[in-house]
Amino acid sequence: MFDAYLSRWDLIPDGEPIVTHSSRLLPVRRRGGDGAPAILKVAVGPEEKFGGGLMVWWDGQGAARVLEHDGGTLLLERAEGARSLADMARSGHDDEATRVLCRAVARLHAPRDKTLPHAVPLTQWFRELEPAAVHHGGILTRCAATARELLASLRDEVALHGDMHHGNVLDFGAERGWLAIDPKRLYGERGFDYANLFCNPDHETATAPGRLARRADIVAEEAGLDRTRLLQWVLAYSGLSAAWTLGDGDTPDIALAVAGAAAGELDRA
């Protein structure tokens, strides 16, 4: 899988292959030049291949730089910084991690003077929520109703990452800073891109007492978002996440807990 690209782009392996459900990755270095560290990423799922086009469009501004590309295969600059947003959030520095994520999102949403490639609209991305709400009921009914309201009144529409969380913003060192990887390539209201961070990095952190309210305060301030509408996006997204998990036959504990917390916070607003 890697050999053709190693030859074509004059690369040498620099670590063991990494296998995920949607990609095959190999740490590499170039034979010539400065031998800078890079990642060879071969997407095996259509969604992952589609997202790679947005990485190319971002052109290293807020996201990892694409050094070479060929369809669903990317050669990316490699993150070698020691810091982790997930570790930061788990070790008592969740406020700082949340601010870093907000600033990373803002860089991705900054205007570009070039045509946006085709992206999936949020109305299509949410298509699995309504059937799940009908089938399972409970708080998913409220999630679906909230999503309908939001999707009927979209504002501030931009190219969206679609999967912003602590594991998709990496430390690229002092010069490049925190940069995003692995987008889904969506289009819609910018507030949506902040919702997933509320479900991460793990159950204990995301559902700690008072954590969702504190994150909502920080995100609303950092991103210049209306706090109530932000919480509505959190409620809608957590319902969608739960629908996906239920569709896979698993139990969506984190998503349902976050949905309940967001609903409670909205009721108190």
C-alpha positions in Angstrom: 0.0 0.0 0.0 2.8 2.4 0.8 5.5 1.3 -1.6 4.4 3.2 -4.7 4.3 6.5 -2.8 7.6 5.9 -1.0 9.2 5.6 -4.4 7.2 8.4 -6.1 7.8 11.0 -3.4 11.3 9.8 -2.5 10.5 8.8 1.1 11.9 6.4 3.6 10.0 4.8 6.5 10.6 6.4 9.9 8.5 4.2 12.2 5.9 1.5 12.3 2.6 1.6 10.3 -0.5 2.8 12.1 -3.8 1.2 11.2 -7.2 2.9 11.9 -10.7 2.0 10.8 -10.4 4.6 7.9 -6.7 5.1 7.1 -3.3 3.5 6.9 -0.5 5.8 8.1 3.3 5.6 8.0 5.8 7.9 9.6 8.3 8.9 6.9 11.1 11.3 6.0 12.3 12.6 2.6 15.5 11.1 1.3 16.7 14.5 0.1 16.3 18.0 1.4 16.1 18.5 5.1 14.7 15.1 5.8 11.8 16.7 7.7 9.4 14.3 9.5 6.1 13.6 7.7 3.2 11.2 7.7 2.1 9.3 4.7 -1.7 8.8 5.0 -3.6 6.5 2.7 -7.3 6.9 3.2 -9.3 3.7 2.7 -12.8 5.0 3.5 -14.7 7.5 1.2 -15.4 9.9 4.0 -11.7 10.1 4.9 -10.7 10.6 1.2 -13.3 13.4 0.9 -11.9 15.2 4.0 -8.4 15.2 2.6 -9.5 17.7 -0.1 -10.3 20.2 2.7 -6.7 19.8 4.1 -5.4 20.7 0.7 -7.7 23.7 0.5 -6.6 25.0 4.0 -3.0 25.0 2.7 -1.4 24.7 6.1 -3.3 27.6 7.6 -4.7 26.2 10.9 -4.2 22.6 9.7 -1.3 20.3 9.1 0.4 21.3 5.8 -0.1 18.9 2.8 3.3 18.3 1.2 2.0 16.0 -1.5 -1.3 14.6 -2.5 -2.8 12.1 -4.9 -6.5 11.5 -4.5 -7.1 9.9 -1.1 -3.4 9.8 -0.3 -1.7 12.7 1.5 1.8 13.4 2.6 1.5 15.6 5.7 3.8 17.4 8.0 4.2 15.5 11.2 3.4 16.7 14.7 6.3 16.1 17.0 5.4 18.3 19.9 5.0 16.7 23.3 1.8 18.4 24.4 -1.6 16.7 24.3 -4.9 18.5 24.6 -6.5 15.3 26.0 -3.8 15.1 28.7 -4.2 18.8 29.5 -8.0 18.4 29.9 -7.6 15.4 32.2 -4.9 17.0 34.4 -6.8 20.0 35.6 -6.2 22.3 32.7 -9.4 21.9 30.8 -10.0 25.6 30.5 -6.7 26.0 28.7 -7.4 23.0 26.4 -10.8 24.5 25.5 -9.3 27.8 24.6 -6.7 26.2 22.4 -9.4 24.3 20.6 -11.4 27.4 20.1 -8.5 29.3 18.6 -7.7 26.3 16.3 -11.3 26.3 15.1 -11.2 30.1 14.5 -8.1 29.7 12.2 -9.9 27.1 10.1 -12.9 29.4 9.8 -10.9 32.4 8.7 -11.9 33.7 5.2 -10.0 32.4 2.2 -9.6 34.1 -1.2 -10.3 30.9 -3.1 -13.3 28.8 -4.0 -14.4 26.3 -1.4 -14.5 22.7 -2.7 -17.8 20.9 -2.6 -18.6 20.0 1.0 -21.4 18.1 2.8 -24.2 20.4 4.1 -25.2 20.1 7.7 -28.7 19.3 6.7 -27.4 16.1 5.1 -24.9 15.4 7.9 -27.8 15.2 10.4 -29.9 12.8 8.4 -29.6 9.9 10.9 -30.9 11.8 13.9 -34.6 12.0 13.0 -35.1 8.2 12.4 -33.1 7.5 15.7 -35.4 9.9 17.6 -38.5 8.2 16.3 -37.2 4.8 17.1 -35.6 5.4 20.5 -37.5 8.4 21.8 -36.3 10.0 25.1 -34.0 12.9 24.9 -33.2 12.2 21.3 -36.7 13.6 20.5 -35.6 16.9 22.0 -32.2 16.7 20.2 -34.0 16.2 16.9 -36.4 19.1 17.5 -33.5 21.3 18.3 -31.6 20.2 15.2 -34.6 21.0 13.0 -34.8 24.5 14.5 -31.1 25.2 14.0 -30.9 23.8 10.5 -33.9 25.9 9.4 -32.1 29.1 10.5 -28.4 28.6 9.7 -26.2 31.6 10.0 -22.4 32.5 9.7 -21.9 29.6 7.3 -18.3 28.5 6.6 -16.3 25.4 5.7 -16.4 23.1 8.7 -13.9 20.6 10.1 -16.8 18.5 11.3 -14.9 16.5 13.9 -13.1 18.9 16.2 -12.0 17.3 19.4 -8.9 16.9 21.6 -7.3 14.2 19.5 -7.7 16.1 16.2 -5.7 19.2 17.2 -2.0 18.3 17.6 1.1 20.1 18.8 3.3 21.0 15.9 5.9 22.8 18.0 6.8 26.4 18.7 6.9 27.6 15.1 3.6 26.0 13.8 1.6 25.7 17.0 -1.6 23.7 17.4 -3.0 22.5 14.1 -6.0 20.4 13.0 -6.0 17.0 11.2 -8.7 14.6 9.9 -11.6 16.9 8.8 -14.9 15.6 7.6 -15.4 18.5 5.1 -18.7 19.9 5.9 -20.4 23.3 5.3 -22.7 25.1 7.6 -23.0 27.3 10.7 -19.7 27.8 12.4 -21.1 27.2 15.8 -21.5 23.5 14.9 -17.7 23.0 14.9 -17.4 23.7 18.6 -20.1 21.1 19.7 -18.0 17.9 19.6 -15.4 19.2 22.0 -18.1 19.0 24.7 -18.2 15.2 24.3 -14.4 14.8 24.7 -11.8 13.7 25.6 -13.5 11.0 27.8 -16.6 10.4 29.9 -15.2 11.5 33.2 -13.9 14.8 31.9 -16.8 15.7 29.7 -19.4 14.9 32.3 -17.7 16.3 35.4 -20.1 18.5 37.5 -20.2 22.0 36.1 -17.8 21.2 33.3 -20.3 21.7 30.4 -21.4 25.0 31.8 -17.8 26.2 32.2 -16.9 25.1 28.7 -20.0 26.9 27.3 -18.8 30.1 29.0 -15.3 29.8 27.5 -16.4 28.8 24.0 -19.0 31.6 23.8 -16.4 34.1 24.9 -13.5 32.9 22.7 -15.6 32.3 19.6 -18.0 35.2 20.0 -21.0 32.9 19.9 -24.4 33.3 21.5 -24.2 31.0 24.5 -27.8 29.7 24.2 -27.4 28.9 20.5 -24.1 27.2 21.2 -25.8 25.0 23.8 -28.4 24.1 21.2 -25.7 22.9 18.9 -24.2 20.8 21.7 -27.6 19.3 22.3 -28.2 18.6 18.6 -24.7 17.2 18.0 -24.7 15.0 21.0 -28.0 13.5 19.8 -26.5 12.9 16.4 -23.5 11.2 18.0 -25.8 9.0 20.1 -27.7 8.1 16.9 -24.5 7.0 15.2 -23.5 5.0 18.2 -26.8 3.3 18.5 -26.7 2.5 14.8 -23.4 0.7 15.5 -25.1 -1.4 18.2 -23.3 0.3 21.1 -24.4 2.3 24.1 -23.9 6.1 23.7 -23.2 6.9 27.4 -21.1 10.0 26.8 -23.4 11.5 24.2 -26.5 11.0 26.2 -24.9 12.4 29.3 -23.8 15.5 27.4 -27.2 15.8 25.8 -28.9 15.7 29.2 -26.4 18.3 30.6 -26.9 20.6 27.7 -30.7 20.3 28.0 -30.5 21.1 31.7 -28.3 24.1 31.0 -30.7 25.4 28.4 -33.6 25.0 30.8 -31.8 27.1 33.4 -30.9 29.9 30.9 
